[in-house]
Amino acid sequence: MAVIPYFGAYARFSAPTKEQGMLLLGADCLVGCELNVVFEQNGGTEVAWLENAYGGRCGRLDAAGAGQVLLCRAKEWDLHVLLASVYGTAEEAAGIGYWGEVVLLAYPHTNASAFDPFVSGVAKLLADGVRPQVDLRQSSLEQIIETGGKWLPSGRVATLAVKDSALVKDHQNLNDRMIEKARARHPGCMAAGWAFIALLVLGVLWLLRGLLGL
């Protein structure tokens, strides 16, 4: 079989403002959800900003991730960016800061019929708290094509362990899933979902204070 073009990797991002950090913690940035990449010029340098499905800016890709996005776009490949995790860290001058990881998946549009379902499968794994290996060999890519995207990687990527950082979001909890159902207009979920948003934010702040000694 001919070589199947594809790119898959984890990339880091940071949320340089308090507003972006709060957006990351909220229901509009769920683990496994798809983000958009928007480039802006800043002092002669192109900055890759991450935005959620509602146009909310929630982070900035690091240079390596931004470079990969530009390369995939130059090839005119379909690109998907999935939120994988969010971490909190105590910063001396700015209080609590946030950063995290996204999964970058890209491939030619001619292979979309198989790889689009694969992307959906990876998003579901992330939502369930699973960190799949996405840097794949050709034999794995062949299985994606042969199964129409039903094949998913069995390899796993370890959770990052970074000094002075606490993992605060790496899966969709019950409240997240209720909100997703509410958005899909499932009856009985909207009121309960929004009722827990404040509790979610308070719970994350309590966790950070306990783990980081704030």
Backbone as ProteinMPNN parsed JSONL, in Angstrom:
{"seq_chain_A": "MAVIPYFGAYARFSAPTKEQGMLLLGADCLVGCELNVVFEQNGGTEVAWLENAYGGRCGRLDAAGAGQVLLCRAKEWDLHVLLASVYGTAEEAAGIGYWGEVVLLAYPHTNASAFDPFVSGVAKLLADGVRPQVDLRQSSLEQIIETGGKWLPSGRVATLAVKDSALVKDHQNLNDRMIEKARARHPGCMAAGWAFIALLVLGVLWLLRGLLGL", "coords_chain_A": {"N_chain_A": [[0.847, -1.199, 0.0], [0.448, 2.294, -0.709], [2.256, 5.031, 0.823], [0.609, 6.526, 3.536], [-0.337, 9.731, 4.089], [-0.124, 11.683, 7.048], [-0.483, 13.385, 10.194], [0.064, 13.414, 13.661], [0.028, 14.496, 17.004], [0.766, 15.542, 20.414], [0.446, 18.795, 21.746], [1.542, 21.693, 23.505], [-0.076, 24.387, 25.279], [-0.675, 27.706, 26.568], [-2.534, 29.723, 28.895], [-2.561, 32.923, 29.005], [-4.028, 34.934, 30.305], [-6.299, 35.787, 32.981], [-8.974, 35.638, 32.282], [-8.958, 33.861, 30.111], [-8.114, 31.564, 31.431], [-10.296, 31.072, 33.149], [-12.217, 30.549, 31.231], [-11.256, 28.162, 30.184], [-11.782, 26.455, 32.308], [-14.492, 26.289, 32.312], [-17.733, 25.228, 30.997], [-17.662, 25.545, 28.275], [-15.341, 24.684, 27.237], [-14.623, 21.732, 26.996], [-12.951, 18.653, 27.76], [-11.758, 16.864, 25.022], [-13.239, 18.305, 23.231], [-13.442, 20.181, 20.128], [-11.15, 22.619, 19.029], [-10.425, 25.809, 17.518], [-7.795, 27.23, 15.523], [-6.365, 30.353, 15.399], [-4.428, 32.685, 13.751], [-2.433, 35.506, 14.593], [-0.669, 38.54, 13.993], [2.057, 39.61, 15.928], [4.209, 41.874, 16.797], [5.794, 41.231, 14.56], [5.831, 38.523, 14.717], [4.013, 35.531, 14.225], [1.301, 34.586, 16.126], [-0.292, 31.798, 17.479], [-3.473, 31.422, 18.354], [-5.847, 29.723, 20.402], [-9.249, 28.979, 20.027], [-12.537, 28.371, 21.265], [-15.545, 26.571, 20.22], [-17.367, 28.609, 20.245], [-16.122, 30.924, 19.729], [-14.633, 31.881, 21.813], [-11.595, 32.898, 23.17], [-9.095, 30.865, 24.39], [-6.448, 30.152, 24.881], [-2.898, 29.962, 23.996], [-0.972, 28.498, 21.554], [2.183, 26.792, 21.846], [5.443, 27.479, 20.356], [6.352, 25.252, 18.898], [4.021, 23.735, 18.421], [2.515, 25.638, 16.992], [4.092, 25.881, 14.715], [3.776, 23.336, 13.561], [1.049, 23.407, 12.947], [1.005, 25.432, 10.994], [2.523, 24.163, 9.026], [0.902, 21.97, 8.344], [-1.305, 23.336, 7.342], [-0.136, 24.562, 5.16], [0.158, 22.388, 3.542], [-2.409, 22.021, 2.915], [-4.021, 20.306, 4.368], [-6.673, 18.651, 6.174], [-7.287, 19.789, 9.402], [-7.471, 19.033, 12.85], [-8.02, 20.033, 16.15], [-7.916, 19.017, 19.371], [-8.976, 19.394, 22.708], [-7.029, 18.24, 25.359], [-6.071, 18.309, 28.032], [-5.948, 20.25, 31.098], [-4.004, 22.285, 33.19], [-3.21, 23.716, 36.385], [-1.295, 26.348, 37.85], [0.656, 27.986, 40.364], [1.478, 31.282, 40.141], [3.794, 33.795, 40.867], [3.341, 36.579, 40.391], [0.898, 36.722, 39.086], [-1.094, 35.264, 40.32], [-3.185, 32.496, 40.017], [-2.322, 30.544, 37.279], [-2.918, 29.036, 34.047], [-2.381, 26.201, 31.925], [-1.963, 23.741, 29.3], [-2.636, 20.8, 27.27], [-3.157, 19.993, 23.83], [-4.448, 17.826, 21.267], [-3.17, 17.372, 18.101], [-4.321, 16.605, 14.938], [-3.967, 15.702, 11.604], [-4.528, 15.428, 8.056], [-4.77, 14.576, 4.535], [-7.6, 15.816, 2.692], [-8.682, 13.953, 1.017], [-8.635, 11.574, 2.365], [-10.531, 11.829, 4.269], [-12.953, 10.471, 4.733], [-12.352, 8.18, 6.156], [-10.657, 9.097, 8.191], [-12.008, 11.147, 9.537], [-14.045, 9.844, 11.179], [-12.19, 8.534, 12.805], [-10.993, 10.673, 14.166], [-13.188, 11.496, 15.693], [-13.401, 9.262, 17.335], [-10.992, 9.423, 18.777], [-11.485, 11.809, 20.136], [-13.555, 11.003, 21.825], [-12.2, 9.12, 23.418], [-10.435, 10.854, 24.767], [-12.324, 12.382, 26.158], [-13.195, 10.462, 27.907], [-11.094, 10.289, 29.608], [-8.835, 9.007, 28.685], [-5.603, 8.898, 27.303], [-4.682, 8.658, 24.238], [-2.156, 7.203, 22.105], [-1.044, 9.065, 19.424], [0.839, 9.511, 17.525], [1.427, 7.795, 14.912], [2.298, 4.659, 13.319], [2.755, 3.52, 9.892], [1.461, 1.063, 9.565], [-0.619, 1.239, 11.392], [-2.051, 3.38, 10.354], [-2.932, 2.245, 8.015], [-4.767, 0.458, 9.049], [-6.699, 2.215, 9.97], [-7.701, 3.212, 7.549], [-8.637, 0.812, 6.412], [-10.647, 0.024, 8.182], [-12.438, 2.045, 8.043], [-12.124, 4.109, 9.871], [-12.835, 3.086, 12.328], [-10.934, 1.759, 13.797], [-8.887, 2.253, 16.652], [-6.11, 3.606, 18.472], [-4.246, 1.49, 20.695], [-2.122, 2.115, 22.248], [-0.884, 4.223, 24.886], [-0.384, 7.537, 26.248], [1.544, 8.907, 28.774], [0.366, 10.828, 31.583], [1.326, 14.206, 32.036], [3.798, 15.194, 34.364], [4.517, 17.861, 36.041], [6.509, 20.073, 37.868], [5.182, 22.112, 40.435], [2.727, 22.341, 39.208], [-0.714, 21.458, 38.869], [-2.911, 18.948, 37.82], [-6.018, 19.695, 36.569], [-8.078, 19.164, 34.854], [-8.915, 16.547, 32.899], [-10.717, 14.91, 31.699], [-14.182, 14.332, 30.812], [-16.546, 15.04, 33.184], [-19.513, 13.972, 35.027], [-21.162, 16.23, 35.129], [-20.241, 17.704, 32.926], [-21.038, 16.03, 30.828], [-23.785, 16.127, 31.129], [-24.271, 18.77, 30.456], [-23.512, 18.754, 27.786], [-25.508, 17.089, 26.758], [-27.655, 18.706, 27.28], [-27.182, 20.789, 25.528], [-27.652, 19.475, 23.223], [-30.301, 19.476, 23.341], [-31.591, 17.592, 24.957], [-34.215, 16.609, 27.01], [-34.653, 17.673, 30.405], [-32.026, 18.014, 31.187], [-30.841, 20.555, 30.994], [-31.343, 22.468, 33.149], [-30.222, 21.165, 35.398], [-27.602, 20.863, 34.542], [-26.515, 23.523, 34.228], [-26.799, 24.339, 36.84], [-24.712, 23.205, 38.183], [-22.383, 24.409, 37.336], [-21.188, 26.579, 38.755], [-20.423, 25.196, 41.062], [-18.536, 23.502, 39.969], [-16.409, 25.246, 39.211], [-15.72, 26.288, 41.731], [-14.893, 23.936, 42.944], [-12.577, 23.285, 41.483], [-10.899, 25.433, 42.125], [-10.64, 24.988, 44.871], [-9.279, 22.548, 44.805], [-6.823, 23.322, 43.633], [-5.851, 25.054, 45.593], [-5.417, 23.259, 47.657], [-3.529, 21.431, 46.58], [-1.416, 23.011, 45.685], [-0.85, 24.591, 47.816], [-1.938, 27.131, 48.217]], "CA_chain_A": [[0.0, 0.0, 0.0], [1.199, 3.547, -0.756], [2.404, 5.737, 2.096], [-0.573, 7.301, 3.904], [0.084, 10.973, 4.75], [-0.845, 11.901, 8.312], [0.286, 13.946, 11.306], [-0.612, 13.372, 14.951], [0.941, 14.823, 18.111], [0.304, 16.388, 21.507], [1.108, 20.097, 21.762], [1.232, 22.47, 24.71], [-0.558, 25.757, 25.153], [-0.794, 28.435, 27.834], [-3.616, 30.707, 28.969], [-1.848, 34.031, 29.642], [-4.878, 35.866, 31.041], [-7.245, 35.189, 33.921], [-10.216, 35.366, 31.554], [-8.757, 32.639, 29.338], [-8.082, 30.459, 32.379], [-11.658, 30.789, 33.585], [-12.917, 29.943, 30.102], [-10.799, 26.775, 30.113], [-12.404, 25.679, 33.379], [-15.937, 26.275, 32.151], [-18.406, 24.208, 30.187], [-17.473, 25.787, 26.853], [-14.059, 24.08, 26.858], [-14.626, 20.389, 27.563], [-11.92, 17.752, 27.265], [-12.229, 16.169, 23.833], [-13.917, 19.21, 22.295], [-12.583, 20.689, 19.065], [-10.795, 24.027, 19.094], [-9.955, 26.426, 16.285], [-6.528, 27.957, 15.625], [-6.409, 31.647, 14.713], [-3.114, 33.324, 13.8], [-2.384, 36.967, 14.618], [0.668, 39.115, 14.0], [2.409, 40.289, 17.174], [5.609, 42.282, 16.729], [6.491, 40.518, 13.51], [5.721, 37.083, 14.933], [2.659, 35.0, 14.169], [0.893, 33.903, 17.349], [-1.393, 30.863, 17.239], [-4.438, 31.431, 19.453], [-6.876, 28.694, 20.41], [-10.598, 29.469, 20.312], [-13.519, 27.292, 21.329], [-16.549, 26.576, 19.147], [-18.199, 29.805, 20.36], [-15.277, 32.077, 19.475], [-13.939, 32.3, 23.025], [-10.152, 32.653, 23.123], [-8.79, 30.149, 25.633], [-5.048, 29.816, 25.057], [-1.943, 30.246, 22.928], [-0.114, 27.359, 21.265], [3.61, 27.078, 21.903], [6.041, 27.669, 19.036], [6.414, 23.976, 18.18], [2.674, 23.418, 17.961], [2.136, 26.608, 15.964], [4.826, 25.528, 13.507], [3.146, 22.165, 12.965], [-0.221, 23.842, 12.362], [1.317, 26.143, 9.748], [2.986, 23.182, 8.042], [-0.275, 21.211, 7.874], [-2.129, 24.225, 6.528], [0.566, 24.767, 3.899], [-0.129, 21.194, 2.744], [-3.862, 22.046, 2.704], [-4.604, 19.14, 5.031], [-7.704, 18.868, 7.194], [-6.646, 19.851, 10.72], [-8.36, 18.981, 14.005], [-7.334, 20.329, 17.404], [-8.777, 18.531, 20.446], [-8.492, 19.694, 24.052], [-6.65, 17.001, 26.043], [-5.888, 18.468, 29.478], [-5.734, 21.597, 31.626], [-3.25, 22.288, 34.439], [-3.145, 24.983, 37.097], [-0.013, 26.592, 38.486], [0.72, 29.217, 41.145], [2.458, 32.225, 39.62], [4.055, 34.808, 41.892], [2.782, 37.897, 40.106], [-0.418, 36.693, 38.45], [-2.026, 34.381, 41.009], [-3.279, 31.163, 39.421], [-2.24, 30.512, 35.827], [-3.335, 27.761, 33.478], [-1.789, 25.734, 30.681], [-2.474, 22.404, 29.034], [-2.252, 20.125, 26.038], [-4.145, 19.661, 22.812], [-4.039, 16.825, 20.292], [-3.216, 17.842, 16.715], [-4.516, 15.523, 13.971], [-4.091, 16.294, 10.27], [-4.454, 14.466, 6.959], [-5.377, 15.121, 3.31], [-9.054, 15.707, 2.657], [-9.049, 12.751, 0.263], [-8.753, 10.465, 3.317], [-11.417, 12.27, 5.354], [-14.037, 9.528, 5.005], [-11.877, 7.246, 7.174], [-9.997, 9.753, 9.312], [-12.962, 11.93, 10.332], [-14.53, 9.002, 12.276], [-11.064, 8.284, 13.703], [-10.885, 11.861, 15.025], [-14.291, 11.419, 16.65], [-13.054, 8.225, 18.297], [-9.951, 9.971, 19.651], [-12.149, 12.794, 20.996], [-14.291, 10.256, 22.848], [-11.203, 8.587, 24.352], [-10.002, 11.966, 25.611], [-13.435, 12.723, 27.054], [-13.271, 9.41, 28.923], [-9.891, 10.325, 30.443], [-7.798, 8.177, 28.076], [-4.665, 9.668, 26.482], [-4.21, 7.715, 23.222], [-0.983, 7.489, 21.279], [-1.523, 9.557, 18.122], [1.961, 9.494, 16.59], [1.149, 6.434, 14.465], [3.042, 4.035, 12.233], [1.99, 3.281, 8.673], [0.588, -0.097, 9.747], [-1.814, 1.714, 12.099], [-2.805, 4.211, 9.414], [-3.604, 1.318, 7.099], [-5.938, -0.082, 9.742], [-7.721, 3.269, 9.982], [-8.311, 3.21, 6.219], [-9.339, -0.458, 6.18], [-11.831, -0.085, 9.05], [-13.269, 3.238, 7.912], [-11.974, 4.971, 11.043], [-13.263, 2.429, 13.568], [-9.746, 1.367, 14.557], [-8.34, 3.272, 17.543], [-4.832, 3.146, 19.025], [-4.227, 0.897, 22.034], [-1.037, 2.741, 22.987], [-1.271, 5.342, 25.747], [0.623, 8.547, 26.572], [1.489, 9.183, 30.21], [0.005, 12.178, 32.018], [2.493, 15.02, 32.363], [4.063, 15.499, 35.772], [5.311, 19.082, 35.997], [6.658, 20.669, 39.196], [4.374, 23.298, 40.751], [1.494, 22.337, 38.42], [-1.7, 20.454, 39.272], [-3.865, 18.581, 36.783], [-7.361, 20.062, 37.015], [-9.098, 18.778, 33.882], [-8.386, 15.585, 31.931], [-11.819, 14.08, 31.216], [-15.497, 14.935, 31.003], [-17.252, 14.472, 34.329], [-20.96, 13.835, 34.843], [-21.743, 17.542, 34.839], [-19.903, 18.037, 31.543], [-21.863, 15.232, 29.921], [-25.146, 16.646, 31.229], [-24.328, 20.017, 29.7], [-23.487, 18.383, 26.376], [-26.835, 16.608, 26.415], [-28.552, 19.86, 27.28], [-26.948, 21.506, 24.273], [-28.301, 18.684, 22.18], [-31.728, 19.623, 23.627], [-32.175, 16.46, 25.659], [-35.042, 17.139, 28.095], [-34.305, 17.367, 31.785], [-30.604, 18.149, 31.476], [-30.362, 21.924, 30.989], [-31.338, 23.1, 34.469], [-29.264, 20.497, 36.271], [-26.248, 21.12, 34.07], [-26.055, 24.862, 34.588], [-26.781, 24.486, 38.301], [-23.457, 22.703, 38.724], [-21.216, 25.113, 36.8], [-20.526, 27.3, 39.843], [-19.786, 24.201, 41.922], [-17.361, 23.015, 39.274], [-15.338, 26.235, 39.334], [-15.305, 26.317, 43.133], [-14.176, 22.704, 43.231], [-11.245, 23.373, 40.901], [-10.114, 26.365, 42.939], [-10.338, 24.302, 46.14], [-8.245, 21.551, 44.524], [-5.57, 24.016, 43.435], [-5.372, 25.563, 46.883], [-4.926, 22.146, 48.442], [-2.355, 20.804, 45.974], [-0.319, 23.967, 45.519], [-0.642, 25.307, 49.074], [-2.267, 28.563, 48.063]], "C_chain_A": [[0.881, 1.246, 0.0], [1.248, 4.194, 0.626], [1.174, 6.613, 2.337], [-0.13, 8.551, 4.647], [-0.78, 11.267, 5.971], [0.098, 12.593, 9.289], [-0.559, 13.867, 12.568], [0.375, 13.626, 16.07], [0.186, 15.56, 19.207], [1.101, 17.682, 21.457], [0.662, 20.871, 22.994], [0.709, 23.863, 24.366], [-0.59, 26.389, 26.536], [-1.958, 29.399, 27.737], [-3.061, 31.915, 29.72], [-2.714, 35.011, 30.428], [-5.83, 35.102, 31.96], [-8.535, 34.793, 33.21], [-10.104, 34.069, 30.743], [-8.728, 31.418, 30.256], [-9.477, 30.083, 32.848], [-12.475, 30.134, 32.474], [-12.535, 28.47, 29.965], [-11.493, 25.894, 31.145], [-13.902, 25.491, 33.165], [-16.435, 25.217, 31.191], [-18.248, 24.421, 28.683], [-16.129, 25.272, 26.345], [-13.958, 22.719, 27.542], [-13.496, 19.559, 26.967], [-12.5, 16.928, 26.114], [-12.908, 17.074, 22.826], [-12.912, 19.749, 21.281], [-12.393, 22.19, 19.213], [-10.349, 24.504, 17.72], [-8.639, 27.147, 16.55], [-6.615, 29.211, 14.771], [-5.051, 32.315, 14.871], [-3.257, 34.842, 13.756], [-0.933, 37.42, 14.633], [0.902, 39.872, 15.298], [3.899, 40.617, 17.132], [6.403, 41.525, 15.69], [6.449, 39.012, 13.643], [4.263, 36.663, 14.867], [2.362, 34.201, 15.436], [-0.334, 33.053, 17.049], [-2.297, 30.816, 18.462], [-5.447, 30.299, 19.282], [-8.207, 29.32, 20.781], [-11.555, 28.288, 20.358], [-14.571, 27.464, 20.231], [-17.402, 27.835, 19.146], [-17.377, 31.079, 20.178], [-14.548, 32.592, 20.692], [-12.463, 31.924, 22.973], [-9.693, 32.062, 24.456], [-7.33, 29.77, 25.789], [-4.215, 30.133, 23.833], [-1.041, 29.033, 22.75], [1.354, 27.749, 21.397], [4.18, 27.086, 20.481], [6.061, 26.374, 18.227], [5.049, 23.598, 17.615], [2.222, 24.338, 16.85], [2.82, 26.282, 14.643], [4.208, 24.332, 12.79], [1.815, 22.526, 12.312], [0.019, 24.547, 11.028], [1.75, 25.172, 8.653], [1.806, 22.392, 7.465], [-1.172, 22.065, 6.987], [-1.477, 24.488, 5.175], [0.338, 23.58, 2.96], [-1.609, 21.095, 2.383], [-4.523, 20.775, 3.237], [-5.755, 19.573, 5.93], [-7.026, 18.803, 8.559], [-7.7, 19.847, 11.813], [-7.53, 19.168, 15.269], [-8.283, 19.994, 18.552], [-8.166, 18.852, 21.806], [-8.239, 18.395, 24.807], [-6.554, 17.158, 27.55], [-5.693, 19.936, 29.833], [-5.037, 21.464, 32.981], [-3.317, 23.682, 35.062], [-1.799, 25.116, 37.778], [-0.055, 27.904, 39.243], [1.827, 30.092, 40.59], [2.574, 33.393, 40.581], [3.303, 36.109, 41.623], [1.331, 37.847, 39.658], [-1.423, 35.782, 39.142], [-2.02, 33.002, 40.375], [-3.247, 31.279, 37.905], [-2.607, 29.131, 35.321], [-2.587, 27.48, 32.185], [-2.329, 24.333, 30.421], [-1.947, 21.842, 27.74], [-3.456, 19.991, 25.106], [-3.576, 18.543, 21.953], [-4.228, 17.422, 18.902], [-3.324, 16.627, 15.797], [-4.739, 16.147, 12.6], [-3.856, 15.241, 9.195], [-5.079, 15.098, 5.716], [-6.882, 14.899, 3.308], [-9.509, 14.46, 1.903], [-9.212, 11.525, 1.168], [-9.75, 10.756, 4.435], [-12.493, 11.246, 5.699], [-13.645, 8.504, 6.064], [-11.347, 7.978, 8.402], [-10.93, 10.644, 10.125], [-13.569, 11.084, 11.455], [-13.432, 8.672, 13.282], [-10.898, 9.448, 14.677], [-11.978, 11.848, 16.093], [-14.004, 10.379, 17.727], [-11.986, 8.692, 19.277], [-10.564, 10.982, 20.619], [-12.905, 12.105, 22.127], [-13.336, 9.657, 23.878], [-10.734, 9.681, 25.311], [-11.079, 12.342, 26.618], [-13.568, 11.708, 28.186], [-12.037, 9.363, 29.816], [-8.754, 9.468, 29.932], [-6.929, 9.055, 27.179], [-4.063, 8.743, 25.413], [-2.922, 8.166, 22.543], [-1.467, 7.903, 19.899], [-0.401, 9.713, 17.104], [2.056, 8.069, 16.058], [2.064, 5.975, 13.333], [2.128, 3.807, 11.029], [1.039, 2.097, 8.817], [-0.704, 0.294, 10.457], [-2.681, 2.559, 11.179], [-3.552, 3.343, 8.403], [-4.85, 0.726, 7.74], [-7.059, 0.946, 9.828], [-8.467, 3.285, 8.646], [-9.171, 1.969, 6.033], [-10.628, -0.571, 6.985], [-12.748, 1.126, 8.944], [-13.243, 4.127, 9.141], [-12.396, 4.349, 12.351], [-12.08, 1.995, 14.428], [-9.258, 2.54, 15.4], [-7.067, 2.745, 18.189], [-4.984, 2.567, 20.426], [-3.112, 1.481, 22.887], [-1.519, 3.963, 23.754], [-0.077, 6.264, 26.015], [0.457, 8.926, 28.036], [1.081, 10.629, 30.481], [1.259, 12.941, 32.401], [2.592, 15.245, 33.863], [5.032, 16.677, 35.799], [5.325, 19.724, 37.379], [5.836, 21.948, 39.301], [3.133, 23.429, 39.869], [0.588, 21.214, 38.895], [-2.665, 20.207, 38.128], [-5.276, 18.861, 37.286], [-8.46, 19.609, 36.051], [-8.478, 17.82, 32.875], [-9.455, 14.623, 31.427], [-13.118, 14.865, 31.365], [-16.176, 14.253, 32.185], [-18.758, 14.431, 34.046], [-21.605, 15.16, 34.486], [-21.473, 17.963, 33.396], [-20.815, 17.309, 30.566], [-23.326, 15.701, 29.95], [-25.304, 17.92, 30.41], [-24.316, 19.729, 28.207], [-24.85, 17.879, 25.917], [-27.837, 17.753, 26.368], [-28.407, 20.659, 25.996], [-27.579, 20.784, 23.1], [-29.817, 18.653, 22.372], [-32.356, 18.342, 24.171], [-32.98, 16.99, 26.833], [-34.506, 16.745, 29.459], [-32.863, 17.616, 32.152], [-30.148, 19.599, 31.649], [-30.262, 22.526, 32.378], [-30.299, 22.486, 35.382], [-27.837, 20.795, 35.854], [-25.739, 22.481, 34.502], [-26.011, 25.068, 36.096], [-25.456, 24.071, 38.897], [-22.227, 23.467, 38.237], [-20.466, 25.854, 37.903], [-19.802, 26.344, 40.786], [-18.525, 23.652, 41.285], [-16.189, 23.965, 39.438], [-14.818, 26.294, 40.763], [-14.499, 25.081, 43.491], [-12.761, 22.728, 42.682], [-10.355, 24.294, 41.72], [-9.73, 25.743, 44.277], [-9.233, 23.281, 45.934], [-6.882, 22.203, 44.364], [-5.002, 24.534, 44.751], [-4.779, 24.441, 47.738], [-3.625, 21.577, 47.902], [-1.151, 21.732, 45.906], [-0.063, 24.806, 46.764], [-0.93, 26.782, 48.988], [-3.044, 29.078, 49.264]], "O_chain_A": [[1.937, 1.261, 0.632], [0.399, 3.94, 1.481], [0.748, 7.352, 1.449], [0.411, 8.439, 5.747], [-2.002, 11.121, 5.936], [1.315, 12.417, 9.227], [-1.742, 14.206, 12.559], [1.453, 13.033, 16.088], [-0.882, 16.127, 18.975], [2.296, 17.669, 21.16], [-0.466, 20.715, 23.464], [1.013, 24.427, 23.315], [-0.539, 25.692, 27.55], [-2.328, 29.839, 26.649], [-3.086, 31.934, 30.951], [-2.176, 35.847, 31.154], [-6.123, 33.928, 31.738], [-9.117, 33.747, 33.497], [-11.045, 33.277, 30.698], [-9.253, 30.362, 29.905], [-9.804, 28.9, 32.934], [-13.318, 29.275, 32.735], [-13.384, 27.629, 29.668], [-11.761, 24.721, 30.886], [-14.509, 24.616, 33.782], [-15.667, 24.423, 30.649], [-18.656, 23.567, 27.895], [-15.815, 25.407, 25.162], [-13.278, 22.582, 28.559], [-13.13, 19.74, 25.806], [-13.592, 16.37, 26.223], [-13.136, 16.669, 21.686], [-11.706, 19.774, 21.527], [-13.337, 22.932, 19.485], [-9.948, 23.71, 16.87], [-8.393, 27.618, 17.661], [-6.901, 29.145, 13.575], [-4.571, 32.493, 15.99], [-4.066, 35.392, 13.01], [-0.073, 36.759, 15.216], [0.068, 40.67, 15.725], [4.743, 39.761, 17.393], [7.571, 41.208, 15.915], [6.969, 38.295, 12.788], [3.384, 37.35, 15.386], [3.08, 33.26, 15.773], [-1.295, 33.524, 16.442], [-1.933, 30.239, 19.488], [-5.846, 29.965, 18.167], [-8.292, 30.097, 21.731], [-11.414, 27.329, 19.599], [-14.493, 28.387, 19.419], [-18.091, 28.112, 18.165], [-17.863, 32.18, 20.438], [-13.903, 33.638, 20.624], [-12.122, 30.761, 22.755], [-9.874, 32.668, 25.512], [-6.992, 29.107, 26.77], [-4.732, 30.517, 22.783], [-0.41, 28.59, 23.71], [1.734, 28.882, 21.101], [3.486, 26.744, 19.523], [5.819, 26.387, 17.02], [4.942, 23.187, 16.459], [1.617, 23.891, 15.875], [2.212, 26.39, 13.579], [4.125, 24.312, 11.562], [1.488, 22.01, 11.243], [-0.682, 24.289, 10.05], [1.386, 25.34, 7.489], [1.722, 22.176, 6.256], [-1.731, 21.58, 6.003], [-2.165, 24.622, 4.163], [0.327, 23.738, 1.74], [-2.016, 20.202, 1.64], [-5.457, 20.243, 2.636], [-5.805, 20.714, 6.388], [-6.275, 17.868, 8.839], [-8.699, 20.56, 11.726], [-6.481, 18.547, 15.439], [-9.335, 20.618, 18.691], [-6.98, 18.611, 22.03], [-9.123, 17.543, 24.892], [-6.918, 16.24, 28.285], [-5.325, 20.754, 28.989], [-5.423, 20.643, 33.813], [-3.459, 24.687, 34.366], [-1.223, 24.128, 38.232], [-0.728, 28.842, 38.817], [2.99, 29.688, 40.571], [1.567, 33.92, 41.053], [2.696, 36.676, 42.532], [0.601, 38.824, 39.828], [-2.504, 35.548, 38.602], [-0.959, 32.401, 40.213], [-4.037, 32.013, 37.312], [-2.606, 28.164, 36.083], [-2.21, 28.394, 31.451], [-3.076, 23.797, 31.24], [-0.961, 22.322, 27.18], [-4.602, 19.891, 25.543], [-2.363, 18.338, 21.915], [-5.306, 17.915, 18.567], [-2.499, 15.717, 15.877], [-5.594, 17.018, 12.442], [-3.094, 14.294, 9.386], [-5.841, 16.058, 5.832], [-7.375, 13.913, 3.856], [-10.614, 13.968, 2.135], [-9.854, 10.548, 0.78], [-9.814, 10.027, 5.425], [-12.906, 11.163, 6.856], [-14.504, 8.01, 6.795], [-11.563, 7.533, 9.529], [-10.667, 10.876, 11.304], [-13.614, 11.55, 12.593], [-13.703, 8.544, 14.476], [-10.687, 9.238, 15.872], [-11.72, 12.154, 17.257], [-14.326, 10.588, 18.897], [-12.061, 8.394, 20.469], [-10.202, 11.009, 21.795], [-12.891, 12.579, 23.263], [-13.621, 9.679, 25.075], [-10.646, 9.461, 26.519], [-10.787, 12.591, 27.788], [-14.0, 12.048, 29.287], [-11.935, 8.497, 30.685], [-7.796, 9.218, 30.665], [-7.44, 9.855, 26.395], [-3.038, 8.108, 25.662], [-2.646, 9.36, 22.429], [-2.224, 7.168, 19.266], [-0.663, 10.016, 15.94], [2.696, 7.22, 16.679], [2.532, 6.767, 12.516], [0.903, 3.888, 11.13], [-0.061, 2.111, 8.263], [-1.765, -0.255, 10.16], [-3.908, 2.466, 11.219], [-4.664, 3.67, 7.99], [-5.863, 0.516, 7.072], [-8.236, 0.591, 9.765], [-9.695, 3.359, 8.609], [-10.301, 2.058, 5.552], [-11.594, -1.186, 6.532], [-13.732, 1.223, 9.677], [-14.218, 4.822, 9.43], [-12.33, 5.003, 13.392], [-12.206, 1.877, 15.646], [-9.217, 3.677, 14.931], [-6.959, 1.543, 18.43], [-5.748, 3.081, 21.242], [-3.142, 1.363, 24.112], [-2.446, 4.652, 23.327], [1.076, 5.833, 26.011], [-0.649, 9.232, 28.481], [1.406, 11.534, 29.713], [2.16, 12.381, 33.025], [1.586, 15.458, 34.54], [6.234, 16.501, 35.599], [4.273, 19.899, 37.994], [5.799, 22.758, 38.375], [2.546, 24.508, 39.787], [1.061, 20.144, 39.278], [-3.18, 21.153, 37.531], [-5.686, 18.324, 38.316], [-9.642, 19.665, 36.391], [-7.619, 18.214, 32.087], [-9.129, 13.621, 30.79], [-13.141, 15.935, 31.973], [-16.358, 13.035, 32.188], [-19.21, 14.807, 32.965], [-22.494, 15.213, 33.636], [-22.349, 18.506, 32.723], [-21.303, 17.894, 29.6], [-24.015, 15.676, 28.93], [-26.325, 18.132, 29.757], [-25.027, 20.381, 27.443], [-25.298, 18.203, 24.817], [-28.744, 17.773, 25.536], [-29.392, 21.147, 25.443], [-27.985, 21.4, 22.114], [-30.531, 17.924, 21.683], [-33.514, 18.041, 23.882], [-32.442, 17.782, 27.607], [-33.982, 15.649, 29.652], [-32.491, 17.449, 33.314], [-29.181, 19.859, 32.365], [-29.209, 23.043, 32.753], [-29.57, 23.204, 36.067], [-26.958, 20.96, 36.7], [-24.656, 22.589, 35.076], [-25.246, 25.905, 36.576], [-25.095, 24.517, 39.986], [-21.12, 23.185, 38.696], [-19.24, 25.769, 37.982], [-18.703, 26.64, 41.255], [-17.549, 23.368, 41.979], [-15.085, 23.532, 39.771], [-13.608, 26.345, 40.982], [-13.534, 25.162, 44.251], [-11.836, 22.246, 43.336], [-9.195, 23.976, 41.979], [-8.618, 25.95, 44.762], [-8.346, 23.147, 46.776], [-5.889, 21.704, 44.894], [-3.796, 24.454, 44.985], [-3.787, 24.631, 48.442], [-2.715, 21.271, 48.672], [-0.009, 21.296, 46.049], [0.841, 25.642, 46.772], [-0.247, 27.595, 49.611], [-3.404, 30.255, 49.308]]}, "name": "protein", "num_of_chains": 1, "seq": "MAVIPYFGAYARFSAPTKEQGMLLLGADCLVGCELNVVFEQNGGTEVAWLENAYGGRCGRLDAAGAGQVLLCRAKEWDLHVLLASVYGTAEEAAGIGYWGEVVLLAYPHTNASAFDPFVSGVAKLLADGVRPQVDLRQSSLEQIIETGGKWLPSGRVATLAVKDSALVKDHQNLNDRMIEKARARHPGCMAAGWAFIALLVLGVLWLLRGLLGL"}
